[in-house]
Amino acid sequence: MDHPAAPICSYRSLRVAILRLRPILLVFLVSSFQLALAAGLISTSSPPLFILGASMVDAGQNAVAMPHRSYADFDPYGSDYFGKPVGRWSNGRNLMDFITEGLGYGHIPAYLRSIGLDFTYGVNFASSGSTAANSTAVGNSSGGLFCLLVQVDQFRDFQDTILSSHYGLEQTARLRQRFSDAIYFFETGNNDYHDAKDQFGDSLDINATVTTTIAAMKVAFQTMYGLGARTFIIMNATPTGCSPASLTSVDDDEELDENNCDAIWTNIVQAHNKRLIELLDELRDNYPAAEWVLFDAYSIFMDGYLNSSKYGILYPFKSCCGAGGTYNFNANVMCGRDAQYINGTLVEWTKCENPKLHLSWDGIHPVESFAYYIAQGVLNGTHLIPSFSLKERVHSSVQSVCGQTQGRSIILKARALHESHSWLHSASKEAMQGITCRVAKLPGSNGQSGCGWYCKEQGSVHGC
């Protein structure tokens, strides 16, 4: 007589069963994750966007790696858009959020925030406080957790995961092409100078520090080129000397430049930006197969400081969130930090009523409303050198010819959303001569499914 299997009813027997199954489960989960990532990347013709950098474009990388360690993990960060802190150094969205929204990508997730998220349109590796040169986080803070070269290694691991997803030679070739077609955005260098200035003060050797920073950036760019990157957008250093954080530390008017900004910082930033231009010229000569594009964020910030009324700003040099003083900034009680007694007086931060009247959110980073203007310099190409509209380039890449009838073409501009085996998105709002085109999961030659435009009546298939 057959007996039913004994149920797993004790913690010990359950643990033994899990341990026996764990290798199988791990292989299954990793394989499924790889396939999902790869399927996402090839499910759209839009070029993916990979972001490397620091806090101006961080989408929550540090918040995942070391939760509740930075001020951005606490109220009032994120309060004016997300309704809660989401690891962004802003009252809402940052400039990268506006760029990806403008491209129709939504918000690209942080690399470490991988559970249940969609990497179809790229990955954000940016880490708040990160430097271009090698560095490590210090103490209990998450600042500087992943320097630029570590982010490059994270990208390498991500790429290896995608390319080893067992899709076959044809699909692997498509995936490699996706990485070559991608756009790579870099925001790095500012924190190298913050760290050096904090360490050396007035004895800082600006030329030596700039040389070290630019050299680290060069290594990162060359490595990314070797991994297949071909379109580089590199943001220059912003006018840190005009920020409330810097101006608060100025003791004498003689320390100010002609724009009433910290003169030392002006010298640092201008030296960096000059050397960055020289580096990009060198890379263009040595690697002509790639596009080396400068994003002149410096000019947008300076225009905001000097011509603030153009942006509806009344207080360009005063933080929205801070603990008082001329510039509403106190390094001892920064935005999001606990109140402290200073000289017997309780000092705490407050948030302004209307962030749109300010350029600076917390003394260092821009408010959401000004981040929008910064992003337009990329989307419209007004501050890209050489100039081109990123928005137009991306949108032109998603045009797909679906079918023809009576000499007329149906041109589709639609986003292919990756889901299970089902019709995904109606790409045509009108049927022309009875032809309806949609994005669908299509069987591949190697048994795997891919994404393509499918025209029902014509029966034609176009890869997307």
N, C-alpha and C positions, 0 to 999 in steps of 0.2 A: 504494500500500500504506500502510495506516495504521500509524503508529508509536506505541508506548506513550509516555506523557508521561515526560519525564526526571525521575528522583527528586530530591527536595531532599536533597542529601548534603553540603553545605558550610554552615558557620556563616553565611557571607555571604548565600547564597541563602535560608537559613532565616530570617535576620533580615529580609530584604526581604519575604519572604512574610508574616511576622508583622506587619510594619509596614503592609502593604497590608490585612491582615485586621483590624487592631486597631480601627478605627472601628466595623466591623460587630460584632465581638466585644463591644466596650464597650457598644454600644446593646443587644445581646442580653442581656448580663449585668445591666445596670442595669434593663432592662425585666423580666427574670425575677425580680430581687431585689424590685422594686416589687410585682410580682404576688404573690410569696410573702408579703411583709409584709402586704399588704392582705387576702389570703386568710386569713392567720392571725388577723387582728383580727376578721373577720366570721365565723369558724368556731366561735364560742362565744357564749353569751348572758351569760357572766360579764363584769362590767365590768372593763376593763383598769385597771391601776394604774401610774401614772407617778410616779417618785420623783426629787425634786430635793433636793440638800443636800450634806452633807459626810461626814466619815469614819465616823460612827456608822451610816450606811446605805449607804456606798460598796460596790458589788459588784465592784470591780476596774477602774473607769474609769481611774484614774491609772496602774494597773499596765500597762494596754494602751497608753496614750498615751506613757508614759515608763517603760519596764520597768527594774526593778532600781535605782530611785532612792529608794525609801522603805523604812523598816524593815519595813513590812508585807509586803514582797516577799521576806523572808528568814525562815528558821527562828528562833523557834518559832511564828511566826504561822500560824494555820490547822491546827496540828498535832493538835489534839484532836478534830477532826471530818473535815476534808478530807485530813489526813495530809500536807499540804504548804501552803506559802503560796499564797493565791489572791487577794491584793490586799485582803483584809478586815482591819481593825484589831481583831482578836480572836483568841483561841485556837481559834475555830471559827466558828460562824454569828453574824451580828449581828442586831440587833432586826428589821430588815426581812426577813431570811431567815425568821425565826419568824412574822412577819405573813403572808408569802406562803405559807408552808407551811400555816399555819392556815386559809387561804382555799382550799387545794387547788391553788394555782398553782405549786408547786415554787419554784425560785429564779429570779427575774426577772433576765435578763442585763443587763450594762452596755451602754450605748449603743454604745460603740466596739468592743465585743466582738461584732461582727455576723456573723462568718463561721460559717455552719452552725448558727446558733442560732435559736430560735423566740421571736418577740416577740408571740405570741398573747395573752399575759396582761399585756403592758405592757413598759415599758423603764425602766431605772434610769440616770439621768443624774448621780447624785451623784458628787462629786469631793472626795477627801480634802483637807483644808486650805482648802477654798473659803470665801469670804466672801460676805456678802450684797451689800456694796458692791463696786464694780469694783476689781479687783486683778489682779496677774499673778504667776506663779511666779518665784522668784528663784534664780539660780545653778543648781546641779546637782540640786536637789530638785524633786520633782513636786508638793510641797505647794502648794495654792492655784492649781492649774493652770487650773481652770474655775470662775470665780465664778458666783454665782447667775444673773446676767443673761446670761452666756454659755451656761449650761445652758438657759435659756429659749430662746435662739436655736437651740440644738441641737434642742430639742423642736420648734421652728417648722420647721426643716429636715426633721426626721423626719416631721412631719405633712404637709408639702408633698410629700414622697416618696410617702407613702401615698395622698394625694388625687389625685396625678397618675398613678396606676397604670393609667389607661385602662380602667376597669371600667364605664364608662357612667354616665349620670345617676342611675339608680336605685341602683346600688351605691355611687356617690360619696355620695349622700344618706345611705345606711346607714352609711358610714364616718364621715361628719361626726357622725352621731348617736352612734356609738361613742365618739368623743372627748368628746362632751357627757355621756355616761353614765359616763365613766371617773372614777376617784378619783385625786386629785392630792395627794401627800404631800410635805411640805416639812420639812427639818431644816436650819436655817440660822441664822446670827447669832453663834454661839459664837466662831468664829474671828476675827470682826471685833474682838472685845474682847481676844483673845489678842494679835493683831497690835498693837492700839493700846496695850495695857499694856506690851508689849515695847518699843515705840517711845518712850512718854512716861513710863513708870514711875509714880512717885508724883504727878507733875504731870498725870496723865490727867484730862481734862475728861469726866466720865462722861456728863453730860447731852448734850453735843455729840456724843459718840460714839454714844450711843443714838439720838439724833435722826437721824444719818446712816444708821445701820444700818436703822432702821425705815423710813426714807424709801426706801431701796433695795429693801426687801422689798415695800413698797407698790407700787412701779413693777412689780416682777416679777409680783405677784398680779394687778394690773390688766391687764398684758399677756397673762397666761395666760387671764384671763377673756375678753379680746378674741379669743383663739384658740379659745374654745369651752369652756374648763374651767368646771364648775359645782359640783363637790364638792371643797372644799379642806380638808385636814387639816394643820394647822400646829403643829409641835412647838415648845414653848417652850424657853428656855435651861435647862440643867441646873445643879445646884449645884457649879460648878467649884471653889469655895473649899474644898470638902470632899475634893477629889481628892488622892491622894498627891503628884501633881506640884505642886499649889499649896501644900500643907502643908509640903513640903520647903523651900520658899523663905521661910517665915515665920521671922523671927529672934526675935521677942518675943511673949510671951503676950498682950500688949496689942493685938496685931494680929489676935487671934482674936475671933469673935463668941460668942454664948451657946451655940452648938452646937459650939464649938471648931473652927470653919472660918475660913478667911481672910476677914476682915471686908470688905476692899476688894472682893474678888470677890463676896461676898454682896450688897453694895450695887449692883454692876454688874448682876448677874443679876436682882435684884429690880426694878431700874429698867427693864431690858429687858422683863421679863415683864409689868409694869404697862402699859407703852406698847404691847405687843403686844395685850393685851386691848382697849385703847382703839382700836387700829387695826382689829381685827376687828369691833368695834361700829360703827365708821365704815363699813366695807365692807358690813356687813349693811344699813345704812341706804341706801347708795348703789347696791348691787347685790343687791336682794332676791331675784333669780331664782337666786342661788347659795347654797350651804350653806358657811358659814364656821365651821369646827370647830377648836377649840383642843385640842391633845393635851398634857395636863399631865404631861409626863415628869418635871418638876422634883419633883413630889410623890412619885413612885415612887422616885426616887433618894434623896430625903431620908428616906423611910421605910426604905430599905435601909441607910443610914448609921446612923440612930438606933434602928431596931428590927431589927437585922441577924439576930437569931435566928429571926425569922419566915421567913427565906429560907435558913436553914441556914448562914449566914455567920458565921465566927469572927473574921475580920480585915477589917473594912469599910474601914479606912483604910490598908491595906497592900497594895501591888501583888503580884500573883502572879509576874510577870516583872519583874525589876529588878536593880539592882547594889548592893543593901545600904542600910543606914541605917534609921532608925526607920520610915520608910514604904516601904522597899525601892524607892526611886526615886533615880536619879542622872541629872541632865540631860546629863552628859557621856558617860555610857554607858547609853543607853536600851535597852530590850528590842529585840533583833534587831541591835543595832549592834556593831561590832567592839570587842574589848577595848582598853583604853588604859592607859598608864602615867600615874598621877596621883601627883605627889610621890614618885616612885620606886617606887610600888606598882602592880602590874598589877591593874586593876579590870575585871571582866567580869560580865555579867548571868547570872542563874540563873533557872530556872523552878521554881515551887512544885510539890509532889507532887500536890496536890489543888486545882485551880482553883476548885472549887465552894465552897471555904471562904473565898473572897475575893469582893469586889464589883468591884474594879478589876483589869483584866488587865495593863496596862502603865503604870499611873499616871494615865491619861487616859480610856481606853475601858473599858467593862464587860466582864467575862468572859462567855463564852457562856451560862453558867447563869443569870446575872442578866439578860442580854439577853432571855431567855425571858420573865421576869416583866414586863419593860418592854413587850414585844409584847402581852401579855395585856390591858394597859390600853387598847390599840387594838381588838384583836379582840373583847373582851367589852364594850367601851364604858365601862368603869368610870372611865377618866380622859379621856374625850372630853367636851367642853363645847360645845354641848349633847350629852347622852349618847345614844348609840345603839350597838347591837352591829353592828360592821362585818361580822363573820362571818355573822350572821343576814341582814343586808341582801344580801350577796353570794349566799348560798345561796338566798334567796328568788327572786333574779333568774334562777337557772338552772332553775327549775321550768318544765316545758313540758308542756302537755296533748297527749297523743299520739292518743288515740282513745277512743271510748266503746263499750261493748257492754252490753246489758241494763241500761242506766241506770247503769253503773259506769264511772268514769273511770280511765284509767291515767295517773298523774302520774310524770314522769321527773325525776330529779335526777342528771344526768350531765354530764361534761365532754366537750366535743367536741374531739377531738384532730385537728389538721390534718395530713393526709398525702396520699398520691396517690389516684387514683381507685379507692377500695376501701372496703369496709365498715370502719369505724374503731373503733367501741366499742359493745358490746352495752349498751344503756341500760336494758334490762329483765332482771332476774334470773329472772323467771318470766313465763310466757305466760298471759295471762288470756283465756279463751274463744278461744284460737288466735291472738291478736294479738301479734305480735312487733315491737317498735320498735327501730330502731337509728339511729345517726348515720351519714349517708352524704354523699358528694359528689354534689350534684344539679346538673343543667344549668340555667343561668340563661337568661333571655330574650334576652340579648345574646351568647350563645355561650360565656360564661365559666361556670365551675362555682362553685357556692357550697355552703354546708353547711346541712343541714336534718335535722329528724326525719322519718323515713320509716316509715310503718306499712304493712307489706307487704300484709296481707289487706285493709285498708281502702283502701289506695292514697292515703291523705291525706298531705299534706306540710306541715310547719310549719317556718318559718325559725328558726334558732337563733342 
